[in-house]
Amino acid sequence: MTSQTHFPTVGIIGAGQMARMLIEAASRLNIDIKLFSKDLAASAALIANNVVIGSINNYAELSSFATGTNVVTFDTDQYEFENLKKLETQGQIFQPALLTIETLQNLELVKKLLFDSKLPFKDADINFERELSVQVARSPHGQTVVYSVAQIKKADEILHEVIAPAPDLSDAKASELQLIALKISEIFNIVGVFNVEFLDLGNNKFLISEIKLGPTNSGHWTIDGATTSQFENHLRAILDLPLGSPTLVAPITVMVNVLGGQYLDMYKPFLHCMAHDPELRIHLYGKEVKAGRKVGHVNISGNNLVDLLERAHHAADYLTGRITE
């Protein structure tokens, strides 16, 4: 199951916005993407050159898709392990590895492994002051890069806002959290990009709250705020290519999610925001607009946090129709 060209082919199971942004990153690396999608209207399928329509529950369709790929990665929370493992026994490479995925789905095992490594993990509801997030990329031979610690805010369990780097966090504490994330990559033998979320309890106390495989919404700021985005580094990592720098390109980057609102056709509000604030970086996913559905995000970078937050939220609110001027 190898590519016939010198440049590799990456298969992606799933066709949501994460796959869409992986395709965008792949074009800069001259990497071919082969997409496995349920339908042609999915976010990533709209821009993909090579789409296989099928179901992960159908082994024949899955096997046909995997043919010709160097490595297969995922944009899905649903895994048909029987079919995937059958392909694995025939030589198909999956990154992150199926064993890693299965392990991280077993919450009790995750807690035990973290406890054995003396890493603090949330195991009950607890009061906290804020949530923090760290993106890491790791390759099969163990090269790693870690991004700046970001502050995240959620509303009804949906990510709403990200500030990178996290304000009011000492360099020492940021380094401590980054080192914990790097240690997690070794404990679970993670290949690719992954995300660790922390609860800041105050008084310099932190708990691990969640580990998520693959590029995540909380890392979208890296597209415009870091030298190498989480998407490009995910592709580099799973192909065992040299990883790109995670260095910040500006002192601060703010990301705000855009949820579906009153505009079914977002072209006019999109143009308004471009004209109103040319420094905005607006990313729309090509999804059908539905109330409360994530349809895009806004990034903006600079050095004045109050100003960046106001401009990013203004754009997101205009795109959703909450404001009209």
Backbone torsions as a table, in degrees:
resi	resn	phi	psi	omega
1	MET	NA	62.0	-177.9
2	THR	-121.8	155.3	-179.8
3	SER	-71.0	151.0	179.0
4	GLN	-90.2	-1.1	178.6
5	THR	-112.3	169.3	179.1
6	HIS	-70.7	-32.7	176.2
7	PHE	-84.1	139.3	-172.5
8	PRO	-76.5	164.4	173.8
9	THR	-116.6	127.3	178.0
10	VAL	-105.7	128.8	173.4
11	GLY	-93.0	140.7	176.4
12	ILE	-124.7	121.3	174.8
13	ILE	-90.4	115.7	-174.4
14	GLY	110.1	151.3	-171.9
15	ALA	-140.6	38.4	177.4
16	GLY	-84.5	-161.3	-176.6
17	GLN	-69.2	-26.2	177.2
18	MET	-65.8	-44.5	176.7
19	ALA	-63.1	-37.8	179.1
20	ARG	-59.8	-44.5	-178.6
21	MET	-75.2	-26.5	171.7
22	LEU	-65.7	-38.4	177.4
23	ILE	-62.6	-43.3	179.0
24	GLU	-61.4	-41.4	179.0
25	ALA	-69.4	-36.4	-178.0
26	ALA	-63.6	-33.7	-178.3
27	SER	-63.1	-31.5	179.2
28	ARG	-75.4	-20.8	179.8
29	LEU	-99.7	0.8	-176.8
30	ASN	60.3	32.6	178.3
31	ILE	-97.6	133.7	177.4
32	ASP	-81.7	142.2	176.7
33	ILE	-116.6	132.7	173.8
34	LYS	-116.3	120.2	-169.7
35	LEU	-105.8	136.9	175.9
36	PHE	-111.2	109.5	-171.5
37	SER	-128.3	152.8	175.5
38	LYS	-72.4	-30.4	-179.4
39	ASP	-157.5	166.9	-176.0
40	LEU	-79.7	-8.8	-178.6
41	ALA	-91.1	-1.3	-179.6
42	ALA	-66.9	155.7	-173.6
43	SER	-51.0	-51.9	-177.4
44	ALA	-74.5	-32.3	-178.7
45	ALA	-63.0	-25.9	-179.0
46	LEU	-66.2	-23.7	-177.7
47	ILE	-119.4	2.0	-176.6
48	ALA	-82.3	144.7	176.1
49	ASN	-87.8	-21.9	-174.9
50	ASN	-135.4	100.3	-176.2
51	VAL	-120.5	128.5	172.6
52	VAL	-107.7	122.5	178.8
53	ILE	-91.1	127.2	-179.4
54	GLY	-178.8	-175.5	-179.9
55	SER	-118.7	138.9	178.2
56	ILE	-64.9	-19.0	177.7
57	ASN	-80.2	-8.7	-179.5
58	ASN	-104.0	107.6	-174.3
59	TYR	-62.5	-41.1	-178.0
60	ALA	-61.7	-42.8	179.0
61	GLU	-67.2	-40.1	-179.9
62	LEU	-66.8	-41.7	-179.9
63	SER	-65.3	-40.4	177.9
64	SER	-62.5	-41.5	178.0
65	PHE	-62.2	-44.5	-174.3
66	ALA	-68.4	-22.8	-179.3
67	THR	-59.0	129.0	177.2
68	GLY	89.9	0.4	178.9
69	THR	-97.7	145.5	175.1
70	ASN	-82.4	-34.7	180.0
71	VAL	-153.9	147.7	177.5
72	VAL	-117.5	133.5	175.5
73	THR	-123.6	-174.4	-166.6
74	PHE	-132.7	143.1	164.7
75	ASP	-130.7	65.4	-176.3
76	THR	-160.9	155.9	172.1
77	ASP	-104.9	-1.0	-178.1
78	GLN	-109.1	126.1	-178.1
79	TYR	-127.3	132.1	173.4
80	GLU	-101.4	87.6	-169.1
81	PHE	-64.8	-32.3	-179.7
82	GLU	-59.9	-47.6	179.2
83	ASN	-67.9	-42.0	-178.7
84	LEU	-64.8	-42.0	-179.9
85	LYS	-67.9	-32.1	176.8
86	LYS	-62.9	-42.1	176.4
87	LEU	-66.3	-37.9	-179.6
88	GLU	-61.9	-40.3	179.4
89	THR	-65.8	-21.2	178.5
90	GLN	-92.0	6.0	174.1
91	GLY	107.4	-2.6	179.2
92	GLN	-69.8	133.8	178.8
93	ILE	-96.5	128.8	174.2
94	PHE	-115.9	134.8	174.5
95	GLN	-137.3	124.3	0.0
96	PRO	-62.9	157.8	-176.4
97	ALA	-66.3	151.3	-179.1
98	LEU	-60.7	-37.3	178.7
99	LEU	-62.4	-39.7	178.1
100	THR	-63.7	-43.9	179.9
101	ILE	-61.8	-47.4	180.0
102	GLU	-62.3	-41.1	-178.9
103	THR	-62.4	-45.4	-177.4
104	LEU	-72.3	-14.9	174.1
105	GLN	-80.7	-14.1	-179.5
106	ASN	-96.2	92.6	-171.9
107	LEU	-60.9	-38.9	-179.6
108	GLU	-65.2	-39.3	177.9
109	LEU	-67.8	-39.3	177.1
110	VAL	-59.2	-47.8	179.2
111	LYS	-58.6	-43.3	-178.5
112	LYS	-64.1	-46.1	-177.8
113	LEU	-64.5	-39.1	177.7
114	LEU	-69.0	-41.7	179.0
115	PHE	-61.9	-42.4	179.4
116	ASP	-63.4	-27.0	179.2
117	SER	-93.7	8.8	178.0
118	LYS	61.6	37.3	176.2
119	LEU	-108.4	130.6	-174.4
120	PRO	-77.9	125.8	-178.2
121	PHE	-124.8	138.7	177.7
122	LYS	-66.5	127.1	177.8
123	ASP	-127.8	12.1	177.1
124	ALA	-163.8	164.9	175.2
125	ASP	-62.0	137.3	-175.2
126	ILE	-150.6	147.2	177.2
127	ASN	-74.9	140.7	179.2
128	PHE	-147.0	161.4	-177.0
129	GLU	-89.4	-35.7	179.8
130	ARG	-165.7	171.5	177.7
131	GLU	-114.4	143.1	179.9
132	LEU	-125.5	159.9	-174.1
133	SER	-143.5	140.5	177.4
134	VAL	-131.1	129.5	174.3
135	GLN	-99.9	137.4	178.0
136	VAL	-132.6	144.1	170.3
137	ALA	-120.2	137.4	-178.9
138	ARG	-140.0	134.5	-178.8
139	SER	-98.6	166.4	-178.4
140	PRO	-58.4	-32.4	-179.2
141	HIS	-89.8	7.0	168.9
142	GLY	99.1	2.5	174.3
143	GLN	-67.8	139.3	-179.7
144	THR	-134.6	150.1	165.7
145	VAL	-134.1	147.5	-178.9
146	VAL	-128.6	135.1	-179.1
147	TYR	-86.5	166.0	177.4
148	SER	-58.8	147.2	174.7
149	VAL	-68.3	131.3	-179.1
150	ALA	-113.6	151.7	171.8
151	GLN	-95.0	132.7	-179.3
152	ILE	-122.2	148.2	175.2
153	LYS	-127.0	138.0	179.9
154	LYS	-120.2	152.7	172.3
155	ALA	-131.1	119.2	-176.3
156	ASP	55.7	41.8	178.3
157	GLU	67.2	10.0	175.7
158	ILE	-105.6	128.5	179.8
159	LEU	-60.1	132.9	-174.6
160	HIS	-114.7	-43.7	-170.7
161	GLU	-148.6	143.7	176.1
162	VAL	-133.0	136.4	173.9
163	ILE	-122.8	123.5	178.9
164	ALA	-128.2	129.4	-5.2
165	PRO	-75.1	162.7	-178.9
166	ALA	-60.8	129.0	178.0
167	PRO	-69.7	154.6	174.8
168	ASP	56.1	39.0	174.7
169	LEU	-125.2	121.1	-176.8
170	SER	-64.7	154.2	177.5
171	ASP	-59.3	-36.6	-179.2
172	ALA	-64.7	-44.8	-179.9
173	LYS	-69.5	-38.3	177.0
174	ALA	-60.2	-43.6	178.8
175	SER	-63.7	-37.6	178.9
176	GLU	-62.3	-44.5	179.6
177	LEU	-68.0	-38.3	177.0
178	GLN	-63.0	-40.2	178.8
179	LEU	-66.4	-36.1	175.7
180	ILE	-62.6	-44.3	179.3
181	ALA	-62.1	-40.2	178.2
182	LEU	-65.3	-38.6	178.1
183	LYS	-64.7	-38.5	177.3
184	ILE	-60.6	-37.9	179.0
185	SER	-60.6	-34.2	179.5
186	GLU	-78.4	-40.7	-178.8
187	ILE	-58.1	-43.0	-174.9
188	PHE	-102.6	5.4	179.2
189	ASN	50.4	52.7	-177.2
190	ILE	-81.6	132.6	172.8
191	VAL	-118.3	133.4	-175.7
192	GLY	107.5	-168.9	176.1
193	VAL	-86.6	143.7	172.3
194	PHE	-146.8	169.8	-174.2
195	ASN	-130.4	136.6	173.1
196	VAL	-117.1	126.4	175.7
197	GLU	-102.8	140.0	-179.3
198	PHE	-122.5	149.7	168.9
199	LEU	-99.5	126.4	174.9
200	ASP	-91.5	109.7	-176.3
201	LEU	-87.3	-3.7	-172.9
202	GLY	87.3	166.4	178.9
203	ASN	55.2	34.4	177.5
204	ASN	60.4	33.1	176.2
205	LYS	-115.3	135.1	-175.9
206	PHE	-137.4	146.9	174.3
207	LEU	-126.3	142.2	171.0
208	ILE	-71.4	128.5	-179.5
209	SER	-109.1	-28.2	-177.2
210	GLU	-163.6	147.1	173.5
211	ILE	-122.9	123.6	-177.1
212	LYS	-122.5	129.6	178.5
213	LEU	-83.4	147.6	177.0
214	GLY	83.6	171.5	174.0
215	PRO	-59.2	143.1	-178.0
216	THR	-130.6	163.6	-178.3
217	ASN	-56.4	-35.4	-178.1
218	SER	-70.9	-8.9	177.0
219	GLY	-104.3	7.3	-179.5
220	HIS	-64.2	-23.1	178.1
221	TRP	-60.3	-25.4	-175.9
222	THR	-68.6	-18.9	180.0
223	ILE	-59.3	-41.8	-177.7
224	ASP	-114.0	-11.7	-173.8
225	GLY	-107.1	-4.6	179.7
226	ALA	-128.3	156.7	-180.0
227	THR	-59.6	-40.6	178.1
228	THR	-126.5	127.0	-177.5
229	SER	-72.7	162.9	175.4
230	GLN	-60.4	-30.9	-177.5
231	PHE	-71.9	-45.3	177.4
232	GLU	-64.2	-41.8	-179.5
233	ASN	-69.9	-28.1	174.7
234	HIS	-63.5	-45.6	178.7
235	LEU	-64.0	-44.2	177.8
236	ARG	-59.6	-43.5	-176.0
237	ALA	-65.7	-48.3	-175.4
238	ILE	-69.5	-20.6	176.3
239	LEU	-95.5	2.5	-178.8
240	ASP	59.8	37.1	173.5
241	LEU	-90.2	159.5	175.6
242	PRO	-56.8	135.3	-177.4
243	LEU	-80.4	151.6	-179.5
244	GLY	-89.7	161.4	-177.6
245	SER	-67.9	136.8	175.9
246	PRO	-93.6	10.3	-173.3
247	THR	-59.2	141.4	175.9
248	LEU	-64.2	142.4	176.3
249	VAL	-98.2	-7.7	177.4
250	ALA	-149.8	159.8	-179.7
251	PRO	-57.9	-36.8	-177.3
252	ILE	-141.0	139.8	168.2
253	THR	-128.1	134.3	177.6
254	VAL	-114.4	135.7	172.7
255	MET	-121.9	134.9	174.5
256	VAL	-128.6	131.7	178.7
257	ASN	-72.6	149.1	174.7
258	VAL	-110.3	118.0	177.7
259	LEU	-101.7	151.2	178.9
260	GLY	-58.6	137.0	-179.6
261	GLY	-137.4	-132.1	-172.7
262	GLN	-83.6	-17.1	-178.1
263	TYR	-90.7	108.9	174.8
264	LEU	-75.6	-34.0	173.5
265	ASP	-106.0	110.5	-172.0
266	MET	-92.4	7.3	-175.4
267	TYR	-64.7	-46.9	-178.3
268	LYS	-65.5	-47.0	176.0
269	PRO	-63.9	-30.7	176.0
270	PHE	-62.0	-47.2	179.0
271	LEU	-63.5	-39.5	179.2
272	HIS	-59.9	-46.4	-178.3
273	CYS	-65.7	-37.4	177.5
274	MET	-62.0	-41.2	-179.2
275	ALA	-74.4	-38.1	-177.0
276	HIS	-67.4	-37.0	-175.6
277	ASP	-147.4	88.0	-174.8
278	PRO	-62.6	-14.1	179.9
279	GLU	-83.9	-8.0	177.4
280	LEU	-66.5	146.7	170.3
281	ARG	-116.9	105.8	-174.9
282	ILE	-103.7	125.7	-179.4
283	HIS	-117.7	114.8	176.3
284	LEU	-110.0	148.5	-168.4
285	TYR	-101.6	1.0	179.7
286	GLY	72.3	18.0	-178.5
287	LYS	-85.5	154.0	169.6
288	GLU	-62.6	131.6	-176.2
289	VAL	-78.3	122.2	174.7
290	LYS	-133.2	147.3	-177.4
291	ALA	-56.6	127.2	177.1
292	GLY	81.9	-3.9	-179.3
293	ARG	-86.1	138.0	176.9
294	LYS	-69.2	116.7	-178.4
295	VAL	-116.7	-4.2	179.0
296	GLY	173.8	-175.6	174.4
297	HIS	-151.5	161.5	180.0
298	VAL	-119.4	131.3	173.0
299	ASN	-116.0	144.7	171.5
300	ILE	-151.4	140.3	-176.3
301	SER	-122.4	151.7	179.0
302	GLY	173.5	-152.5	-177.7
303	ASN	-128.7	3.0	179.7
304	ASN	-118.3	104.0	-172.8
305	LEU	-61.2	-44.8	-178.8
306	VAL	-59.5	-44.2	179.8
307	ASP	-65.3	-44.0	-178.3
308	LEU	-64.0	-42.0	179.2
309	LEU	-63.0	-43.9	-179.0
310	GLU	-62.8	-43.7	-177.3
311	ARG	-70.3	-41.1	-180.0
312	ALA	-66.3	-43.8	180.0
313	HIS	-69.3	-35.5	176.4
314	HIS	-59.8	-45.4	179.8
315	ALA	-64.6	-46.2	180.0
316	ALA	-61.8	-41.6	178.9
317	ASP	-65.9	-37.6	178.3
318	TYR	-68.3	-41.8	-179.9
319	LEU	-63.9	-28.5	178.7
320	THR	-92.3	-8.1	178.5
321	GLY	88.8	8.3	177.7
322	ARG	-68.5	-32.1	174.2
323	ILE	-127.2	160.0	-176.6
324	THR	-126.8	14.6	176.9
325	GLU	-151.4	NA	NA
